[in-house]
Amino acid sequence: MTRLKWGMIGGGEGSQIGPAHRISASLDGHFQLTAAALDIDPERGKSYAVQLGVAEDRAYGNWQEMLAGERDRPDRLDLVTIATPNATHFEISRAFLEAGFHVLCEKPLTMTADEAEQIVAITSETGRICAVNYGYSGYPLVRQMRAMVAEGELGRIRLIKAEFAHGFHADAEEADNPRIRWRYDPEQAGTSAVFADAGIHAFHMACFVACQTPTELSADFASMVGDRQLEDDAMINIRLSDGALCRLWTSAIAVGRMHGLTLQVFGEKGGLSWQQQHPEQLHWTPLNGRTQILERGDAALSPQAVRASRIPIGHAEGMPVAFANIYHDLAEVLRAKKLGSAADPLALDYPTALDGLWSMRAIEAAAKSAKSGGAWVGM
């Protein structure tokens, strides 16, 4: 199998998300890191790219150099991952899409819904892929939940309870730490902090598993530490297209919560419960029945969950493997595009620019609702 040529912007040495992408992209042997612009410091970025095995002539000082250097190459990149600060996502994604590259962008896709709509339009016009890294949707048992909902095993979905709450920004003495402060600066983070940063993963997962889109929401934002301009805690109610109601709590000040991404889905015929910190098990309770534990790696699971599992049952997988399922999906779709054939339908569950647009609409609607005393805002 010939590896696809992969480029990366951002995610340099010391980055939190960079190693996760590199592990995930290489896990199945689909991608080879071929070009990179990894750091805001040009020389440091080029040096680190070479350490990672990138040829010197494809180790770039910034994304503009990378675009200019890669645009007309006969061995051009198959996929470009963007893992830079939020405010740069739109400009970089647009430039590479318009130059004919396929893109995987870290969330949030853009800073505004208007920018996200432009990205969706560009993908439609060019036929290029723009995926968004809502990587937790790659967990096998999250895909099992989606499959069970789609097959009607839960009946009509009534209620979803979603959480993404941690306590890593609770220390007031750390409020001015640059690694934390920027997240609460509207010029760098946009109109929302913890909902846009963490809660949006829970939002996407709720819509993904329910197989529904949002119609309106009501939000309560709170800033509890120091003089933060943006929220560090939020409670959001979301009405979905087929009648389900989602209750979503997200927080950065929940001391004792390490990660806190959980999802519970309640339908007419039963309920499901899953936690990212214990991703190998899914609790399934049929109506009037006993709770069952579904184990990742069990061959009796849905084709979606089986396809997303690599390690035998009883051995833990993890977040990079979930991200790797996004890369696996993209590799299958990109190869199908090259051959002019249809991709495996099971490979089409990766988050797209349209998911990024729904997320930006949700962020803007939540900020508007919070300013209006929790009024319901349409999406």
C-alpha positions as CSV (number, residue, x, y, z in Angstrom):
1,M,0.0,0.0,0.0
2,T,1.5,3.3,-1.1
3,R,1.3,5.9,1.7
4,L,-0.6,9.1,1.1
5,K,1.5,12.3,1.3
6,W,0.6,14.3,4.4
7,G,1.5,17.8,5.4
8,M,1.1,19.5,8.8
9,I,0.8,23.1,9.8
10,G,1.3,23.8,13.5
11,G,1.6,21.1,16.1
12,G,5.3,21.6,16.7
13,E,7.7,20.6,19.5
14,G,5.9,20.9,22.8
15,S,2.5,21.2,21.3
16,Q,-0.4,19.4,23.1
17,I,-2.2,18.2,20.0
18,G,0.7,17.8,17.5
19,P,1.9,14.3,18.7
20,A,-1.7,13.0,18.8
21,H,-2.1,13.8,15.1
22,R,1.3,12.4,14.1
23,I,0.6,9.1,16.0
24,S,-2.9,8.9,14.6
25,A,-2.0,9.7,11.0
26,S,0.7,7.0,11.0
27,L,-1.0,4.3,13.0
28,D,-2.5,2.4,10.0
29,G,0.3,3.2,7.6
30,H,-2.0,5.3,5.4
31,F,0.0,8.6,5.7
32,Q,3.6,9.7,5.5
33,L,4.6,13.1,7.0
34,T,6.0,14.7,3.8
35,A,5.9,18.5,4.4
36,A,5.5,20.7,7.4
37,A,5.4,24.2,8.8
38,L,5.3,23.4,12.5
39,D,6.1,26.5,14.6
40,I,5.6,30.2,14.8
41,D,9.4,30.4,15.0
42,P,10.5,29.5,11.4
43,E,13.9,28.0,12.2
44,R,12.6,26.0,15.2
45,G,9.8,24.7,13.0
46,K,12.0,23.7,10.1
47,S,14.5,22.0,12.4
48,Y,11.8,20.0,14.2
49,A,10.3,18.9,10.9
50,V,13.6,17.6,9.7
51,Q,14.0,15.7,13.0
52,L,10.6,14.1,12.3
53,G,11.9,12.9,8.9
54,V,10.7,15.6,6.6
55,A,13.1,16.4,3.7
56,E,14.8,19.8,4.2
57,D,13.3,21.3,1.0
58,R,9.8,20.5,2.4
59,A,10.4,21.8,5.9
60,Y,8.9,25.3,5.8
61,G,9.2,28.4,8.0
62,N,5.4,29.2,7.8
63,W,2.3,28.1,6.1
64,Q,2.6,30.7,3.3
65,E,6.0,29.2,2.3
66,M,4.5,25.7,2.5
67,L,1.6,26.7,0.2
68,A,3.9,28.3,-2.4
69,G,6.3,25.3,-2.2
70,E,3.7,22.6,-2.5
71,R,1.1,24.1,-4.8
72,D,2.7,23.1,-8.1
73,R,4.7,20.0,-7.2
74,P,3.9,16.9,-9.3
75,D,4.1,14.9,-6.0
76,R,1.7,17.3,-4.2
77,L,0.2,16.5,-0.8
78,D,-2.9,14.4,-0.4
79,L,-4.0,15.9,2.9
80,V,-3.0,19.0,5.0
81,T,-3.7,19.1,8.7
82,I,-4.1,22.5,10.3
83,A,-3.3,22.5,14.0
84,T,-2.6,26.2,14.6
85,P,-4.4,28.8,16.9
86,N,-8.1,29.2,16.3
87,A,-7.9,32.6,14.8
88,T,-5.8,31.3,11.9
89,H,-7.9,28.4,10.9
90,F,-10.1,30.2,8.3
91,E,-7.3,31.9,6.4
92,I,-5.2,28.8,6.2
93,S,-8.0,26.4,5.4
94,R,-9.4,28.7,2.7
95,A,-6.0,29.1,1.0
96,F,-5.2,25.4,0.9
97,L,-8.7,24.4,-0.3
98,E,-8.7,27.0,-3.0
99,A,-5.3,25.7,-4.1
100,G,-6.8,22.2,-4.5
101,F,-5.6,20.5,-1.3
102,H,-7.8,18.4,1.0
103,V,-7.8,19.6,4.5
104,L,-8.3,18.3,8.1
105,C,-8.7,21.3,10.4
106,E,-8.6,21.3,14.2
107,K,-11.7,22.6,15.8
108,P,-13.1,25.1,15.8
109,L,-13.2,25.3,12.0
110,T,-13.4,29.1,12.0
111,M,-14.1,32.0,14.4
112,T,-17.5,32.8,13.0
113,A,-20.4,31.1,11.3
114,D,-20.0,33.3,8.3
115,E,-16.5,32.1,7.8
116,A,-17.6,28.5,8.2
117,E,-20.3,29.0,5.5
118,Q,-17.6,30.3,3.2
119,I,-15.5,27.1,3.8
120,V,-18.6,24.9,3.1
121,A,-19.1,26.8,-0.1
122,I,-15.5,26.4,-1.2
123,T,-15.6,22.6,-0.6
124,S,-18.8,22.5,-2.7
125,E,-17.3,24.5,-5.5
126,T,-13.9,22.7,-5.6
127,G,-14.9,19.2,-4.6
128,R,-12.2,19.2,-2.0
129,I,-12.6,17.6,1.4
130,C,-12.5,19.8,4.5
131,A,-12.8,17.6,7.6
132,V,-12.9,18.9,11.2
133,N,-11.2,17.1,14.0
134,Y,-14.1,16.3,16.3
135,G,-11.9,13.2,16.9
136,Y,-13.8,11.8,19.8
137,S,-16.5,10.7,17.3
138,G,-13.9,8.1,16.2
139,Y,-14.2,6.0,19.3
140,P,-15.6,2.6,18.4
141,L,-18.3,2.6,21.0
142,V,-19.4,6.1,20.1
143,R,-19.9,4.7,16.6
144,Q,-21.7,1.8,18.1
145,M,-24.1,4.2,19.8
146,R,-24.8,6.0,16.5
147,A,-25.4,2.6,14.8
148,M,-27.9,1.5,17.5
149,V,-29.8,4.8,17.3
150,A,-29.9,4.6,13.5
151,E,-31.1,1.0,13.6
152,G,-34.0,2.1,15.9
153,E,-32.9,0.0,18.9
154,L,-33.6,2.9,21.2
155,G,-36.8,3.9,19.5
156,R,-37.5,7.6,19.3
157,I,-34.7,9.6,21.1
158,R,-36.2,11.7,23.9
159,L,-33.3,13.1,25.8
160,I,-29.5,13.4,25.6
161,K,-27.3,14.4,28.5
162,A,-23.9,15.5,27.4
163,E,-20.9,16.8,29.5
164,F,-17.4,18.0,28.9
165,A,-16.2,19.4,32.2
166,H,-12.7,19.6,33.7
167,G,-11.1,21.7,36.4
168,F,-7.8,22.8,34.8
169,H,-8.6,26.5,34.7
170,A,-10.0,26.7,38.3
171,D,-6.9,28.1,40.0
172,A,-7.2,31.9,40.1
173,E,-3.5,32.3,40.5
174,E,-3.0,30.7,37.1
175,A,-5.5,33.0,35.4
176,D,-2.7,35.1,33.8
177,N,-0.8,32.1,32.6
178,P,-0.4,32.7,28.8
179,R,-1.4,29.1,28.0
180,I,-4.7,29.7,29.8
181,R,-5.3,33.5,29.4
182,W,-5.7,33.4,25.6
183,R,-8.7,31.1,25.8
184,Y,-10.7,33.9,27.6
185,D,-9.6,36.7,25.3
186,P,-12.3,37.4,22.7
187,E,-9.7,38.6,20.1
188,Q,-8.0,35.2,20.2
189,A,-10.9,32.8,21.2
190,G,-13.9,34.5,19.6
191,T,-17.3,34.8,21.3
192,S,-17.0,31.8,23.6
193,A,-14.3,30.1,25.7
194,V,-15.1,26.8,27.4
195,F,-18.1,26.0,25.2
196,A,-16.2,26.6,22.0
197,D,-13.1,24.8,23.4
198,A,-14.5,21.8,25.2
199,G,-18.3,21.8,25.1
200,I,-18.4,21.8,21.4
201,H,-17.0,18.3,21.3
202,A,-20.0,17.2,23.5
203,F,-22.3,19.1,21.2
204,H,-21.0,17.4,18.1
205,M,-21.1,14.0,19.7
206,A,-24.7,14.5,20.7
207,C,-25.8,15.4,17.2
208,F,-23.6,12.7,15.7
209,V,-25.0,9.9,17.9
210,A,-28.6,11.1,17.7
211,C,-28.3,11.4,13.9
212,Q,-30.1,14.8,14.2
213,T,-29.2,18.4,13.6
214,P,-29.9,21.3,16.1
215,T,-32.7,23.7,15.6
216,E,-32.5,26.1,18.6
217,L,-30.8,26.5,21.9
218,S,-30.8,28.3,25.2
219,A,-27.6,29.0,27.1
220,D,-26.4,30.3,30.5
221,F,-22.7,31.4,30.6
222,A,-20.8,32.1,33.7
223,S,-17.3,33.6,34.3
224,M,-16.3,32.5,37.8
225,V,-12.6,33.1,38.0
226,G,-11.0,36.6,38.1
227,D,-12.1,39.1,35.4
228,R,-12.4,36.7,32.5
229,Q,-14.2,38.2,29.6
230,L,-15.5,34.8,28.4
231,E,-17.2,32.0,30.2
232,D,-15.5,29.3,32.1
233,D,-18.7,27.4,32.8
234,A,-21.9,27.0,30.7
235,M,-25.2,25.1,30.7
236,I,-26.9,24.8,27.3
237,N,-30.2,23.3,26.3
238,I,-30.5,22.2,22.7
239,R,-33.6,21.1,20.7
240,L,-32.8,18.7,17.9
241,S,-34.5,18.2,14.5
242,D,-36.4,15.0,15.3
243,G,-37.6,16.2,18.7
244,A,-34.8,15.1,21.0
245,L,-33.7,17.5,23.8
246,C,-30.0,17.8,24.8
247,R,-28.9,19.0,28.2
248,L,-25.2,20.0,27.9
249,W,-22.9,21.1,30.7
250,T,-19.4,22.2,30.1
251,S,-16.9,23.7,32.5
252,A,-13.2,24.5,33.0
253,I,-13.6,25.0,36.8
254,A,-14.9,21.6,37.9
255,V,-12.1,20.7,40.3
256,G,-11.6,17.0,40.4
257,R,-12.9,16.3,36.9
258,M,-9.9,15.3,34.7
259,H,-11.6,15.2,31.3
260,G,-15.2,14.7,31.8
261,L,-16.6,13.9,28.3
262,T,-19.6,11.8,28.8
263,L,-22.8,11.0,26.8
264,Q,-26.1,9.5,27.8
265,V,-28.9,8.9,25.3
266,F,-32.4,8.0,26.4
267,G,-35.0,6.7,24.0
268,E,-38.4,5.1,24.1
269,K,-36.9,1.6,24.2
270,G,-33.8,2.0,26.2
271,G,-30.8,4.1,27.2
272,L,-27.0,4.2,26.5
273,S,-24.2,5.6,28.6
274,W,-20.5,6.2,27.7
275,Q,-17.5,8.0,29.2
276,Q,-14.4,9.0,27.4
277,Q,-12.3,8.1,30.4
278,H,-13.6,4.6,30.3
279,P,-14.1,4.2,26.5
280,E,-13.9,0.5,26.3
281,Q,-17.4,-0.1,27.7
282,L,-20.8,1.1,26.7
283,H,-23.8,0.6,29.1
284,W,-27.0,-0.4,27.4
285,T,-30.3,-0.6,29.3
286,P,-33.3,-1.9,27.4
287,L,-36.7,-0.6,28.6
288,N,-37.7,-2.7,31.6
289,G,-34.6,-4.8,31.2
290,R,-31.2,-5.2,32.9
291,T,-28.2,-3.1,32.1
292,Q,-25.7,-4.8,29.8
293,I,-22.1,-3.9,29.2
294,L,-21.0,-3.8,25.6
295,E,-17.2,-4.3,25.3
296,R,-15.1,-2.6,22.6
297,G,-13.6,-5.3,20.4
298,D,-16.6,-7.7,20.6
299,A,-17.2,-9.1,17.1
300,A,-20.9,-9.0,17.8
301,L,-21.0,-5.2,17.7
302,S,-22.1,-3.1,14.7
303,P,-19.9,-3.1,11.5
304,Q,-19.1,0.6,12.4
305,A,-17.7,-0.3,15.8
306,V,-15.9,-3.4,14.5
307,R,-14.2,-1.4,11.7
308,A,-13.1,1.2,14.3
309,S,-11.4,-1.4,16.6
310,R,-7.9,-2.5,16.2
311,I,-6.7,-4.1,19.5
312,P,-8.3,-7.3,20.8
313,I,-11.0,-7.1,23.4
314,G,-9.8,-6.6,27.0
315,H,-6.9,-4.4,25.9
316,A,-7.3,-0.6,26.1
317,E,-7.2,1.6,23.1
318,G,-7.3,5.4,23.5
319,M,-7.7,8.9,22.1
320,P,-5.0,8.7,19.4
321,V,-6.7,5.5,18.1
322,A,-10.0,7.4,18.0
323,F,-8.3,10.2,16.1
324,A,-6.7,7.6,13.8
325,N,-10.2,6.5,12.8
326,I,-10.8,9.9,11.4
327,Y,-7.5,9.6,9.4
328,H,-8.5,6.1,8.3
329,D,-11.8,7.4,7.0
330,L,-10.1,10.2,5.1
331,A,-7.5,7.8,3.6
332,E,-10.3,5.5,2.2
333,V,-12.2,8.5,0.8
334,L,-9.1,10.1,-0.7
335,R,-8.0,6.9,-2.4
336,A,-11.6,6.4,-3.7
337,K,-11.4,9.9,-5.2
338,K,-8.2,9.2,-6.9
339,L,-9.7,6.1,-8.5
340,G,-12.9,7.8,-9.3
341,S,-14.8,5.2,-7.3
342,A,-17.3,5.3,-4.5
343,A,-15.9,5.1,-1.0
344,D,-17.0,2.5,1.6
345,P,-20.1,4.0,3.3
346,L,-18.6,3.1,6.6
347,A,-15.8,5.6,5.9
348,L,-18.2,8.5,5.6
349,D,-18.7,9.2,9.3
350,Y,-15.8,11.7,9.6
351,P,-16.7,15.2,10.7
352,T,-17.0,17.6,7.8
353,A,-17.0,21.3,7.2
354,L,-20.8,21.2,7.6
355,D,-20.3,19.9,11.2
356,G,-17.9,22.8,11.7
357,L,-20.6,25.2,10.5
358,W,-23.2,23.7,12.8
359,S,-20.7,24.1,15.7
360,M,-20.0,27.7,14.9
361,R,-23.7,28.4,14.6
362,A,-24.1,26.8,18.0
363,I,-21.3,28.9,19.6
364,E,-22.8,32.1,18.2
365,A,-26.3,31.2,19.2
366,A,-25.2,30.2,22.7
367,A,-23.3,33.5,23.2
368,K,-26.4,35.5,22.0
369,S,-28.7,33.5,24.3
370,A,-26.5,34.0,27.3
371,K,-26.4,37.7,26.7
372,S,-30.3,37.6,26.4
373,G,-30.8,35.9,29.8
374,G,-31.1,32.4,28.3
375,A,-33.6,33.2,25.6
376,W,-34.1,30.5,23.0
377,V,-32.2,31.3,19.8
378,G,-32.8,29.6,16.5
379,M,-30.0,28.0,14.4
